[in-house]
Amino acid sequence: MKPIVISKQQWTALKEKVNKDYPPSVSLVREKMKRVLGFTPRLHEEWDARSGYHITMHLDFFDEQKRTMFLLKYSEYVAQNCNT
């Protein structure tokens, strides 16, 4: 399944929203995040010779139904550069 790629700024806003919607353990424990939200975040660094490192967050989903529910609930946080 293809990950959703977002900027670090989008990840910060999304994580704040998730922290408001769920208990802290959901965002602190990777297995619980995977079970409850259906994904785990992954920091991705890519080297660009002109601008240096380009850092993005990849949201790796493991369940298509949870991915769909996530996009319905949090689409405004990933809409700018969502590559679904």
N, C-alpha and C positions, 0 to 999 in steps of 0.2 A: 504494500500500500504506500502510495506516495506521501511524503510528509508535507505539512503546511509550513511554509517558510515565512517568518515575520522578522521585522527589525527588532533590535534590542529595546527601543522606545515602545514599540507595540507590545512587546513581552512584559515590560514593566507595568504598563496600563492594564494588560490582561491579568497579570498576577495579582494586582491590587483588587480587581473585580472578583477574581476567584476567591481571594482571601475574605472578601465581604460576604460572598455567597456560601462558603463552606467553612468548616472548622479548620484551624491552622494545620492540623495533621495531614490534610489532603494535599497541601502544597509542600509540606516538609518531607513526607515519606513517599518515595518514588513508586513503590508498589501500590500504595493506597491511591495515589494520583492515577495510576494506570487502571486500577479497579473501578474508581468512582468516575473519573473524567474520560478514561479511555486512551490517554496518551501520556508520554513522558517527554519533557523538554530536553533538547540537546543543543549545546552551544557549538556553532560551526564557524570556523575561521578560514578565510580564503585570502590568499596573497594576490594583490594586484600591484604590478610593477609601478604604475603611475601614482596610486593613492595609498599604497601600503595595505594593511590588513582590512578586510571587509568582514565584519562580524554580524552573523544573523543567528536567530533561534530557529531550530527545526522542531516541530511538534510531531513526534512519531506516534501514529495511531495504530492500534492493534485490533480494533473492532469497528466495522463500517457503520453500524447503527449508532454507536457512541460518537463517531466522527460527525455524522449527520446532525445529531442532537447538539453537539458542541457548536457546529457552524450556525445552526438556527439560533442558539442562545447568545453566542459571542461574535457574530459575524461583523459587527461594527469595529471590533478590535483587530480583525485580520483582513478586512476588505481591501485595504490599499494594495497589497501585493500577495494576495492569496493565489497560490497555483494549484488549485484542486484538480 
